[in-house]
Amino acid sequence: MSSQYKHVFTPITIKGLTYKNRLEVSPHVPGFGAMDGTITPDLAAYWINYARGGAALLNMGNTAVDMAEAKDETLQLDLSKDETIVGLSALREKCKRYGSILSVEINHAGRGLGKYYPENSPIGPSNVPLEEEVKRFRAWGQKPADVIPLTTDRIYETVDKYAAAASRCKRAGLEHILVHGAHGNLITQFLSPMSNKRNDYYGGSFHNRARFGVEVMQAVRQAVGDDMVIEMRLSAENGIPEGVEFSELLEFARILEDYVDVFIVSYGMMACPPALSKMMAGPYFPEMHNLEYIKAFKENLKKAKVSAVGTLHSIENCEHILANGWADFTAMCRGFIADPEMPVKAARNQRDQIRPCLRCMLCMERVSSWTTLGCSANPFAGRELEFPKGKVEKVSDPKKVMVVGGGLAGLQTAWTGTELGHDVTVFEKTDKLGGNFNHVGDLQFKHIAKVYYDYFMPKATSCGAKFVLNTEVTRELVEQEKPDVVIVAAGAQHVKPPIKGIDLPHVEFAYKADTGSVELGKSVVIIGAGIVGLESALNLARKGHEVTVVDLLQEQDFEFAFTRLELTNLVAEEENITVMYGVRIDEIAEDKVLCRACDYSNPFELPCDSVLIAAGLRSNKAVYESILHNDAVSECDIYLVGDAISPRRIGQAVREAFDLITHI
């Protein structure tokens, strides 16, 4: 039974090492390492899961060559000591049982050290701190720590650290390693005129700026010998002030072909927020957005292979790239997190069973905020020891479960609950399941969310649970049903703020405008600069409307999210969108909105034809309160979940519902 993905599942051999397919798990740090930089059982189980799922190459990301001066993420592996070799060797053997090749990404963060470890002094080619550090410390009225320029002797020592790290990988039995030369890490810091202001042999001209990276790769190759496959990660930085020109990056790769067997071609850097959103592109970017750079590498390199990365998203994208000869490997991170079994499902022609990634960035946000990795689409992600093989086991004491509300959290509860063996009935007060989740794919540029919706809804609604529509849950109904457990997933309602004129006919909720069912005038004011408001503004601006978004909060008061960063960058690029923070609305009139600064000073008017409300959500707790005390179910067996507690993002609702039903 052959699959339709012939190029994906064609093996390739490099230096005698055979990769069973062209699928590579791109480097990332899930946050399960030990405090001493060694491999934990959780970390081992995490990577073994990808091997079991069928990927040919597994890259353990961002492994520090020196924990004191090179790490910039939580719970990274430490390749500066021999103690790491034992766990790495054991993990390699376990992955090899499934025919997968384990690799590590060797890295030095350089000036990026201060991001999470401000007590340590960052080092780099020159005293040029990270842009994000400068902004953050300026907001505090402070100055970031100086970047200590490396002396020539320390450069030699650092090159030796890369080589020693590679040597430990070799001693652990690894057959493939990856060196991180991208995303604004130390090798890139030397290569980039933005961060390299030196006037010695390591600064100035292109060849001088490239010298450090070349010396690193020479030393790494010498340390591991000719029989080990070396991959190197490089990234285009077009559009970054004083960044590495793409022509220089190509020349850098051509020089390194004597030492490097595979180049994985990425984009962007950590130090520059606009480039960060392209480095880890969220739901608003088109698929395969790095393709022009990948093609250029493939066309210009003579010996080295090329691995494509960057919003590949689907197995179809991988097949398309490989079939056209644009790359030799295809790499994904978030697609594999969403479904580690993507390769085996594709090979077995089970395409409809592949769980799609939302590109919502929850996985990376959790890791960057000192939390272990999780996934919006895949509630098993990061729980590989707790749920082996990504499945729940049938419970020994199945319960009668009453779910109140058929939105996202309620449906996830029902889906997982029936898999556990519970008798689940969902009561929905409207005539349609899905709730607010039904609007997730209304906007054209959020097609990726619609893909997930189209996967989730059929599976959740056909899971074996019973669904009762047009039924309001009351205390009497609970007593009549006599469930063992009641889970209230009643969702949340869109907030209509108490503003004079809010009920005028030209005022509507933004989510209704997103569907195209509301007729709008040329100029639109949107109340609320959260993600919903900014998405609606972007949609309307691209349709030719003049849009002004106002919010009482200041910009820095919004919770950080990678998707918001990407969205605000896209909004800023639209000439016909104005976003105003710290603005209080006094009144909505027929042809204008009357405003003032949040301190009640400077009244002004915003002429408009239409007004949209994107002021957030308010939880529906009334049904919970009405049924809490009844004669059938104890208070300890009635739970709130999802938006019914407080407004949630998709991943929070899915994970919370899964956690609750698996532990009742």
Phi and psi in degrees as a GROMACS rama.xvg file:
@    title "Ramachandran Plot"
@    xaxis  label "Phi"
@    yaxis  label "Psi"
@TYPE xy
-81.4083  148.099  SER-2
-87.6743  171.004  SER-3
-85.4185  -0.352227  GLN-4
-106.694  68.5455  TYR-5
-62.5011  -41.4192  LYS-6
-74.2603  -36.7866  HIS-7
-60.3084  -40.2665  VAL-8
-102.955  29.3902  PHE-9
-99.0674  118.589  THR-10
-62.0053  159.426  PRO-11
-139.369  142.346  ILE-12
-118.354  129.77  THR-13
-128.885  121.985  ILE-14
52.68  39.822  LYS-15
82.1595  -3.81167  GLY-16
-99.0414  121.237  LEU-17
-99.7248  127.495  THR-18
-99.9175  123.85  TYR-19
-69.4827  -20.4479  LYS-20
-152.664  -174.719  ASN-21
-104.357  24.0583  ARG-22
-103.523  126.222  LEU-23
-123.331  127.974  GLU-24
-79.0007  112.654  VAL-25
-71.6421  156.546  SER-26
-63.6827  137.468  PRO-27
-161.543  161.643  HIS-28
-113.396  111.485  VAL-29
-80.3167  -11.0028  PRO-30
86.5596  27.1092  GLY-31
-111.901  6.56591  PHE-32
-71.4265  166.922  GLY-33
-81.3486  159.546  ALA-34
-61.2915  -27.0653  MET-35
-89.2894  7.18808  ASP-36
83.9941  14.1731  GLY-37
-102.35  174.447  THR-38
-85.6366  130.74  ILE-39
-99.0545  164.591  THR-40
-57.9062  -37.1877  PRO-41
-63.0916  -43.5444  ASP-42
-66.4636  -41.8443  LEU-43
-62.1456  -45.3698  ALA-44
-62.7629  -35.9539  ALA-45
-60.2167  -48.1177  TYR-46
-77.5122  -31.5205  TRP-47
-62.6763  -32.3219  ILE-48
-60.7925  -37.1855  ASN-49
-70.3543  -35.9742  TYR-50
-63.7676  -45.5827  ALA-51
-60.9764  -32.7471  ARG-52
-76.0611  -12.3422  GLY-53
109.008  1.7811  GLY-54
-68.0685  144.189  ALA-55
-77.6625  -37.8872  ALA-56
-131.176  129.033  LEU-57
-118.041  116.367  LEU-58
-104.731  108.557  ASN-59
-74.2697  120.234  MET-60
-82.5857  155.578  GLY-61
44.8889  63.4263  ASN-62
-95.9973  121.256  THR-63
-76.3566  137.923  ALA-64
-83.6299  -11.7292  VAL-65
-160.873  109.902  ASP-66
-65.7966  -24.0963  MET-67
-76.831  -32.0137  ALA-68
-128.973  -1.45654  GLU-69
-119.041  -14.0742  ALA-70
-83.8854  149.505  LYS-71
-144.578  11.2437  ASP-72
-133.295  162.744  GLU-73
-76.2948  137.532  THR-74
54.8471  46.6166  LEU-75
-75.4525  162.2  GLN-76
-77.0378  150.473  LEU-77
-109.927  110.155  ASP-78
-98.2151  17.9748  LEU-79
-97.385  2.29891  SER-80
-138.216  152.086  LYS-81
-69.8193  -24.213  ASP-82
-58.7363  -24.3902  GLU-83
-73.0695  -21.6345  THR-84
-61.8891  -40.9416  ILE-85
-59.9862  -52.5118  VAL-86
-65.2642  -36.4553  GLY-87
-66.2256  -40.7973  LEU-88
-64.6286  -43.1448  SER-89
-64.8778  -40.8378  ALA-90
-66.3166  -39.7988  LEU-91
-57.6931  -43.6412  ARG-92
-64.0216  -40.5178  GLU-93
-68.0746  -36.9126  LYS-94
-70.1557  -34.5312  CYS-95
-64.4336  -26.5053  LYS-96
-59.6459  -28.045  ARG-97
-97.2931  6.7575  TYR-98
80.6002  15.9764  GLY-99
-101.126  147.872  SER-100
-103.563  123.022  ILE-101
-89.6471  137.84  LEU-102
-136.756  161.547  SER-103
-125.962  150.828  VAL-104
-97.5444  109.521  GLU-105
-83.3066  130.59  ILE-106
-150.652  156.367  ASN-107
-133.04  121.96  HIS-108
-76.7069  -18.0318  ALA-109
58.8038  -126.362  GLY-110
-67.907  -11.4861  ARG-111
-74.5283  -5.57856  GLY-112
-56.0646  -37.0157  LEU-113
-69.9029  -9.59229  GLY-114
-57.0207  -46.9023  LYS-115
-115.069  -13.1914  TYR-116
-127.437  68.2032  TYR-117
-64.6529  -15.7073  PRO-118
-74.6096  -16.862  GLU-119
-95.7791  146.91  ASN-120
-86.1662  119.341  SER-121
-70.9253  149.715  PRO-122
-120.26  161.126  ILE-123
-175.877  -174.755  GLY-124
-68.1111  -33.3063  PRO-125
-147.063  167.869  SER-126
-81.7231  73.432  ASN-127
-126.704  99.8758  VAL-128
-71.3421  164.905  PRO-129
-62.3941  139.372  LEU-130
-57.1824  -42.3085  GLU-131
-66.5961  -32.5243  GLU-132
-67.1468  -42.9608  GLU-133
-59.9883  -46.4651  VAL-134
-63.5706  -43.3528  LYS-135
-66.0549  -45.0904  ARG-136
-69.6559  -33.1153  PHE-137
-62.8026  -38.732  ARG-138
-63.9239  -28.5684  ALA-139
-87.865  -0.289215  TRP-140
73.2646  26.043  GLY-141
-126.712  176.562  GLN-142
-119.589  134.045  LYS-143
-67.0865  162.183  PRO-144
-61.9941  143.359  ALA-145
-64.7284  144.588  ASP-146
-84.2595  123.683  VAL-147
-81.7617  114.775  ILE-148
-65.2963  135.71  PRO-149
-71.8142  130.889  LEU-150
-74.4401  167.455  THR-151
-59.2314  -41.6987  THR-152
-62.5269  -40.6421  ASP-153
-71.2371  -29.0877  ARG-154
-62.0912  -46.0128  ILE-155
-60.6339  -42.1941  TYR-156
-62.8196  -39.7166  GLU-157
-68.5629  -39.8881  THR-158
-58.3077  -42.9361  VAL-159
-63.2694  -32.4128  ASP-160
-67.0211  -39.5024  LYS-161
-59.7937  -46.3354  TYR-162
-64.6901  -40.5821  ALA-163
-65.2077  -38.8953  ALA-164
-63.0961  -43.9279  ALA-165
-63.0747  -39.0476  ALA-166
-62.8963  -39.5968  SER-167
-64.5603  -36.5637  ARG-168
-61.996  -41.9216  CYS-169
-62.669  -43.6427  LYS-170
-65.5401  -27.2931  ARG-171
-78.7116  -3.05715  ALA-172
91.5285  5.45342  GLY-173
-65.7021  142.833  LEU-174
-107.1  -6.78621  GLU-175
-145.715  133.98  HIS-176
-133.287  161.127  ILE-177
-127.183  133.001  LEU-178
-106.486  128.415  VAL-179
-83.5923  108.108  HIS-180
-117.64  26.5088  GLY-181
-127.823  -179.859  ALA-182
59.8954  28.7144  HIS-183
78.2729  17.5482  GLY-184
-81.3079  -174.638  ASN-185
-59.3448  -42.3558  LEU-186
-61.7558  -41.8596  ILE-187
-68.2262  -34.8261  THR-188
-60.3581  -36.8146  GLN-189
-71.8977  -37.407  PHE-190
-73.4141  -29.1308  LEU-191
-88.499  129.561  SER-192
-63.1887  -20.979  PRO-193
-64.9611  -38.7258  MET-194
-110.006  -8.62591  SER-195
-111.908  105.732  ASN-196
-112.938  21.9152  LYS-197
-72.311  158.123  ARG-198
-125.016  25.1874  ASN-199
-109.667  -157.876  ASP-200
-66.7082  -10.878  TYR-201
-108.666  15.4552  TYR-202
-147.936  166.724  GLY-203
97.1977  -101.571  GLY-204
-68.9767  163.874  SER-205
-57.4449  -47.2385  PHE-206
-65.6857  -33.3905  HIS-207
-68.6574  -42.358  ASN-208
-66.8607  -29.3634  ARG-209
-80.7768  -14.555  ALA-210
-56.7141  -45.1639  ARG-211
-60.0662  -48.3007  PHE-212
-61.1402  -39.9911  GLY-213
-64.9057  -43.7569  VAL-214
-64.4737  -37.0712  GLU-215
-61.2518  -48.1489  VAL-216
-70.4107  -33.4767  MET-217
-61.3963  -45.6803  GLN-218
-67.3102  -38.8422  ALA-219
-64.2445  -45.5361  VAL-220
-62.4738  -41.171  ARG-221
-64.8925  -34.3681  GLN-222
-72.0506  -32.5621  ALA-223
-104.196  -12.8496  VAL-224
84.5611  177.469  GLY-225
-81.4858  -12.6567  ASP-226
-91.401  -4.37687  ASP-227
-95.5901  138.812  MET-228
-82.51  126.738  VAL-229
-112.469  125.522  ILE-230
-108.817  150.194  GLU-231
-135.22  136.86  MET-232
-97.3156  124.272  ARG-233
-127.785  154.714  LEU-234
-138.939  139.615  SER-235
-69.0573  147.139  ALA-236
-130.982  28.0228  GLU-237
-57.5125  139.021  ASN-238
92.2274  -8.11935  GLY-239
-92.4353  127.217  ILE-240
-54.6042  125.558  PRO-241
62.6313  19.1409  GLU-242
-74.3617  177.449  GLY-243
-71.7931  123.304  VAL-244
-65.5175  143.967  GLU-245
-63.2305  -33.2044  PHE-246
-62.4871  -36.8808  SER-247
-68.9111  -37.9867  GLU-248
-62.9949  -41.7389  LEU-249
-62.6289  -42.5818  LEU-250
-64.3608  -39.2241  GLU-251
-58.1025  -45.6696  PHE-252
-64.5206  -39.3489  ALA-253
-64.132  -38.441  ARG-254
-63.9085  -37.7052  ILE-255
-82.803  -4.86958  LEU-256
-59.5913  -22.3184  GLU-257
-69.1954  -17.9506  ASP-258
-120.231  -19.6618  TYR-259
-113.216  135.517  VAL-260
-95.9438  -30.4492  ASP-261
-139.956  135.901  VAL-262
-111.868  127.596  PHE-263
-100.411  120.811  ILE-264
-102.996  112.369  VAL-265
-113.733  -161.596  SER-266
-147.209  148.819  TYR-267
85.7017  -174.328  GLY-268
-156.505  158.893  MET-269
-71.2009  -28.4864  MET-270
-77.8286  -14.8608  ALA-271
-122.101  108.854  CYS-272
-50.6873  -45.5257  PRO-273
-61.1846  -36.1325  PRO-274
-77.2865  -25.413  ALA-275
-62.9102  -39.7689  LEU-276
-69.7497  -21.8796  SER-277
-87.7072  -24.5334  LYS-278
-69.0022  -41.9412  MET-279
-123.829  73.0004  MET-280
-66.0776  133.667  ALA-281
-89.8991  -153.573  GLY-282
-74.9696  -9.1285  PRO-283
-94.7362  -10.4434  TYR-284
-88.0518  150.521  PHE-285
-68.6673  161.085  PRO-286
-69.4071  152.914  GLU-287
55.581  44.6367  MET-288
-73.0908  -10.0189  HIS-289
-94.6275  6.84571  ASN-290
-59.9947  -37.2914  LEU-291
-63.8364  -35.7244  GLU-292
-73.5477  -38.9913  TYR-293
-61.5462  -46.0363  ILE-294
-60.0997  -41.3293  LYS-295
-63.4621  -40.6414  ALA-296
-61.9314  -46.2763  PHE-297
-62.6356  -37.5722  LYS-298
-74.9612  -28.3762  GLU-299
-101.679  -15.6656  ASN-300
-88.584  143.905  LEU-301
-96.2267  -36.1533  LYS-302
-118.033  -43.798  LYS-303
-71.04  148.978  ALA-304
-82.0663  165.554  LYS-305
-127.915  134.819  VAL-306
-112.613  129.719  SER-307
-90.6894  138.763  ALA-308
-147.118  156.323  VAL-309
116.678  95.9414  GLY-310
48.4882  40.8171  THR-311
-67.5258  -38.4323  LEU-312
68.7989  -44.3303  HIS-313
-133.759  159.74  SER-314
-63.7799  -29.38  ILE-315
-65.203  -39.483  GLU-316
-62.5262  -41.1739  ASN-317
-61.42  -46.8959  CYS-318
-62.0179  -40.7016  GLU-319
-61.6833  -45.958  HIS-320
-65.1676  -46.7863  ILE-321
-67.6771  -40.4493  LEU-322
-63.6237  -30.3509  ALA-323
-87.548  -1.46134  ASN-324
73.513  21.3947  GLY-325
-82.3408  -15.8731  TRP-326
-158.341  166.806  ALA-327
-103.423  -24.932  ASP-328
-131.702  160.973  PHE-329
-129.503  135.332  THR-330
-124.138  140.288  ALA-331
-139.831  150.693  MET-332
-111.162  -65.3689  CYS-333
-65.6333  -32.66  ARG-334
-61.5708  -37.3621  GLY-335
-75.2767  -34.7044  PHE-336
-62.2038  -42.6885  ILE-337
-63.4951  -38.0671  ALA-338
-150.192  94.4399  ASP-339
-60.2642  -21.1104  PRO-340
-93.0362  15.344  GLU-341
-51.4026  -46.3352  MET-342
-61.6382  -48.992  PRO-343
-67.8669  -34.2178  VAL-344
-67.0313  -41.5459  LYS-345
-65.5125  -43.3892  ALA-346
-65.275  -30.0469  ALA-347
-92.1229  12.2142  ARG-348
58.9233  39.5601  ASN-349
-110.555  48.1933  GLN-350
-56.1348  -38.0613  ARG-351
-70.2436  -10.5482  ASP-352
-91.9339  -7.05561  GLN-353
-75.3837  123.023  ILE-354
-78.0845  117.43  ARG-355
-80.1241  150.624  PRO-356
-81.8082  141.751  CYS-357
-88.2088  -10.7543  LEU-358
52.1232  37.835  ARG-359
-86.2289  -13.6621  CYS-360
74.7933  11.881  MET-361
-58.7205  -38.6034  LEU-362
-57.7965  -49.2915  CYS-363
-73.9707  -33.4284  MET-364
-63.2707  -40.2312  GLU-365
-64.303  -45.5222  ARG-366
-64.7605  -41.3097  VAL-367
-74.0423  -11.6357  SER-368
-108.585  28.4231  SER-369
64.4116  36.7511  TRP-370
-127.394  146.156  THR-371
-68.7199  157.316  THR-372
-59.8904  143.1  LEU-373
-145.091  172.448  GLY-374
-142.236  137.33  CYS-375
-66.136  -40.7178  SER-376
-83.4121  -30.8227  ALA-377
-119.995  96.9512  ASN-378
-69.1632  -10.619  PRO-379
-81.9947  -17.2166  PHE-380
-60.5605  127.996  ALA-381
86.6981  -0.934639  GLY-382
-120.593  38.8361  ARG-383
-64.9501  -30.3388  GLU-384
-76.7741  -35.395  LEU-385
-74.4048  -37.1373  GLU-386
-127.391  79.1746  PHE-387
-57.2704  138.766  PRO-388
64.1754  18.5299  LYS-389
65.141  39.2754  GLY-390
-139.65  154.681  LYS-391
-100.452  148.132  VAL-392
-94.0486  148.203  GLU-393
-59.4851  138.659  LYS-394
-80.8173  156.244  VAL-395
-84.3598  -18.9672  SER-396
-128.745  73.4684  ASP-397
-58.747  145.417  PRO-398
-118.131  158.256  LYS-399
-87.8043  113.452  LYS-400
-111.902  127.386  VAL-401
-106.229  117.702  MET-402
-105.152  125.978  VAL-403
-101.353  103.97  VAL-404
113.405  127.501  GLY-405
-107.034  34.2493  GLY-406
-84.4109  -162.104  GLY-407
-58.1676  -50.5817  LEU-408
-64.8085  -40.7022  ALA-409
-64.5285  -40.6843  GLY-410
-70.042  -38.7615  LEU-411
-64.1879  -39.0354  GLN-412
-59.7113  -44.5231  THR-413
-66.3237  -44.2193  ALA-414
-60.0359  -54.4412  TRP-415
-68.2883  -36.3694  THR-416
-61.1456  -41.6938  GLY-417
-70.165  -34.3181  THR-418
-62.7848  -32.7705  GLU-419
-75.2197  -15.568  LEU-420
102.259  4.71637  GLY-421
-74.0099  156.5  HIS-422
-92.3931  102.25  ASP-423
-111.079  132.211  VAL-424
-125.945  128.771  THR-425
-103.83  126.823  VAL-426
-107.434  120.515  PHE-427
-119.87  128.318  GLU-428
-75.5267  -18.5551  LYS-429
-98.5337  -175.313  THR-430
-95.0863  14.2178  ASP-431
-146.118  136.594  LYS-432
-81.4795  155.134  LEU-433
119.398  -34.8275  GLY-434
56.323  -140.575  GLY-435
-64.276  -21.1178  ASN-436
-61.889  -23.7107  PHE-437
-63.3903  -18.0507  ASN-438
-98.6878  5.77323  HIS-439
-63.9356  -28.5194  VAL-440
-110.683  22.2841  GLY-441
-65.0526  -35.7539  ASP-442
-87.4109  137.667  LEU-443
-61.2729  -38.0645  GLN-444
-77.9989  1.1571  PHE-445
-108.528  36.5451  LYS-446
-60.0565  -27.0058  HIS-447
-66.0602  -34.0222  ILE-448
-69.9614  -34.3409  ALA-449
-66.0371  -34.9908  LYS-450
-60.8201  -43.8566  VAL-451
-66.3009  -41.5118  TYR-452
-58.1825  -44.8704  TYR-453
-68.144  -24.5991  ASP-454
-78.8698  -47.226  TYR-455
-70.0216  -49.2129  PHE-456
-60.8134  -48.3973  MET-457
-61.2728  -37.6463  PRO-458
-71.9233  -41.1583  LYS-459
-68.5582  -39.2788  ALA-460
-81.6601  -9.75579  THR-461
-115.522  24.0187  SER-462
-77.7848  -10.9693  CYS-463
108.47  -5.97715  GLY-464
-74.2922  161.268  ALA-465
-95.8109  138.904  LYS-466
-120.991  125.218  PHE-467
-117.324  111.474  VAL-468
-94.9666  167.961  LEU-469
54.1408  38.6153  ASN-470
-133.465  120.064  THR-471
-87.2701  128.905  GLU-472
-81.7048  127.401  VAL-473
-123.577  171.756  THR-474
-59.4279  -39.7996  ARG-475
-65.1538  -38.8035  GLU-476
-66.2418  -39.6872  LEU-477
-61.2064  -44.5214  VAL-478
-66.6299  -31.2869  GLU-479
-71.7201  -41.5385  GLN-480
-75.4717  -30.3231  GLU-481
51.6615  55.7973  LYS-482
-75.7567  162.603  PRO-483
-79.9931  -33.8011  ASP-484
-138.562  140.717  VAL-485
-119.209  126.244  VAL-486
-116.283  114.363  ILE-487
-91.5852  110.134  VAL-488
-121.89  55.5326  ALA-489
-79.0372  -0.777661  ALA-490
75.0628  -155.64  GLY-491
-146.155  157.02  ALA-492
-109.61  149.316  GLN-493
-67.0301  135.377  HIS-494
-81.9725  132.689  VAL-495
-109.66  104.047  LYS-496
-64.9548  150.723  PRO-497
-78.148  73.6789  PRO-498
-112.926  135.642  ILE-499
-58.4924  126.908  LYS-500
92.2489  3.7143  GLY-501
-65.5315  -20.7244  ILE-502
-98.0013  10.6758  ASP-503
-63.5207  152.972  LEU-504
-64.6167  -21.6502  PRO-505
-91.3829  11.024  HIS-506
-107.939  129.473  VAL-507
-147.252  164.534  GLU-508
-73.8412  143.096  PHE-509
-62.1406  -36.962  ALA-510
-63.958  -29.2125  TYR-511
-72.3648  -36.3302  LYS-512
-66.1457  -33.0915  ALA-513
-62.0837  -28.6184  ASP-514
-76.6752  -13.4303  THR-515
83.3764  6.24618  GLY-516
-89.0356  -5.55622  SER-517
-110.795  129.905  VAL-518
-83.453  127.957  GLU-519
-120.326  153.742  LEU-520
-82.5721  -176.876  GLY-521
-65.3257  -46.3274  LYS-522
-104.635  133.222  SER-523
-130.573  134.397  VAL-524
-106.621  130.121  VAL-525
-110.71  126.094  ILE-526
-91.7288  107.113  ILE-527
120.696  118.594  GLY-528
-107.898  28.0464  ALA-529
-74.9929  -172.473  GLY-530
-61.1098  -40.7772  ILE-531
-61.3162  -45.1659  VAL-532
-65.5696  -42.4718  GLY-533
-70.0116  -37.2468  LEU-534
-62.4412  -44.3782  GLU-535
-63.1777  -39.9818  SER-536
-61.9886  -44.0911  ALA-537
-62.8572  -42.6392  LEU-538
-61.3387  -46.4412  ASN-539
-69.949  -38.8342  LEU-540
-61.5839  -39.6967  ALA-541
-70.8712  -13.8462  ARG-542
-96.8609  3.39901  LYS-543
101.21  2.83231  GLY-544
-80.1069  152.501  HIS-545
-93.917  120.805  GLU-546
-122.309  134.027  VAL-547
-121.924  126.613  THR-548
-108.821  130.029  VAL-549
-125.049  147.853  VAL-550
-150.792  144.372  ASP-551
-68.1416  -31.7618  LEU-552
-73.8397  154.644  LEU-553
-81.3027  157.18  GLN-554
-57.8541  -40.0331  GLU-555
-71.5121  -10.7138  GLN-556
-82.066  -12.2329  ASP-557
-77.0027  141.86  PHE-558
-62.4307  135.049  GLU-559
-68.5601  136.164  PHE-560
-149.243  140.544  ALA-561
-59.0814  -37.3558  PHE-562
-65.3041  -37.0022  THR-563
-66.6749  -39.4582  ARG-564
-58.7691  -47.6072  LEU-565
-62.8787  -42.6011  GLU-566
-66.0062  -43.0888  LEU-567
-64.8223  -34.235  THR-568
-64.6437  -42.0989  ASN-569
-67.2763  -40.7359  LEU-570
-62.4645  -40.6867  VAL-571
-63.6441  -25.7995  ALA-572
-79.0342  -13.3337  GLU-573
-87.964  120.867  GLU-574
-67.7258  -27.0855  GLU-575
-99.8877  26.6728  ASN-576
-123.326  129.056  ILE-577
-118.784  128.067  THR-578
-112.373  126.088  VAL-579
-121.604  117.403  MET-580
-99.2988  159.459  TYR-581
66.8813  38.8884  GLY-582
-119.805  130.338  VAL-583
-104.595  133.41  ARG-584
-96.9276  122.948  ILE-585
-88.0545  -37.9245  ASP-586
-161.747  147.817  GLU-587
-107.429  119.199  ILE-588
-103.234  178.72  ALA-589
-65.7471  -29.7453  GLU-590
-128.909  12.3105  ASP-591
-165.388  165.129  LYS-592
-118.199  128.506  VAL-593
-93.0788  122.29  LEU-594
-130.208  172.551  CYS-595
-160.044  164.292  ARG-596
-62.4895  156.194  ALA-597
-64.0331  -16.0387  CYS-598
-89.7075  14.0173  ASP-599
72.3614  10.2117  TYR-600
-97.4591  170.064  SER-601
53.4627  64.648  ASN-602
-64.5807  144.11  PRO-603
-153.147  168.059  PHE-604
-119.041  145.853  GLU-605
-118.778  101.543  LEU-606
-61.7211  140.298  PRO-607
-161.131  159.444  CYS-608
-98.1378  -29.4869  ASP-609
-141.262  153.813  SER-610
-129.407  133.028  VAL-611
-117.756  143.165  LEU-612
-104.452  122.992  ILE-613
-136.247  56.6183  ALA-614
-95.9806  17.9834  ALA-615
96.0689  -170.921  GLY-616
-123.358  153.438  LEU-617
-123.508  128.557  ARG-618
-63.8093  144.766  SER-619
-93.1016  95.6018  ASN-620
-103.562  -4.72416  LYS-621
-60.9085  -42.8013  ALA-622
-66.4575  -37.5714  VAL-623
-60.2063  -46.775  TYR-624
-64.8073  -33.6214  GLU-625
-75.4329  -24.6989  SER-626
-108.264  -1.4911  ILE-627
-57.6217  -42.5792  LEU-628
-107.002  106.892  HIS-629
-144.041  174.053  ASN-630
-94.649  8.17922  ASP-631
-114.888  -37.329  ALA-632
-128.552  135.623  VAL-633
-70.9173  156.785  SER-634
-59.8277  -29.7039  GLU-635
-74.1174  -11.1158  CYS-636
-108.319  17.1399  ASP-637
-116.797  123.521  ILE-638
-124.157  150.82  TYR-639
-102.857  146.83  LEU-640
-149.899  151.718  VAL-641
68.5086  -144.428  GLY-642
-60.9145  -19.9042  ASP-643
-65.8406  -22.5033  ALA-644
-83.7247  -56.2996  ILE-645
-162.959  155.924  SER-646
-53.9519  133.307  PRO-647
-121.645  155.918  ARG-648
-81.9224  166.426  ARG-649
-54.0979  -50.5822  ILE-650
-62.6494  -37.724  GLY-651
-65.7381  -41.8318  GLN-652
-65.7311  -44.8932  ALA-653
-63.3842  -48.5211  VAL-654
-65.6431  -41.3953  ARG-655
-65.3854  -43.086  GLU-656
-64.1636  -43.1278  ALA-657
-60.9902  -47.1393  PHE-658
-60.4  -41.8577  ASP-659
-66.0422  -51.0759  LEU-660
-70.4458  -26.3341  ILE-661
-80.5355  -6.86675  THR-662
-127.91  14.6402  HIS-663
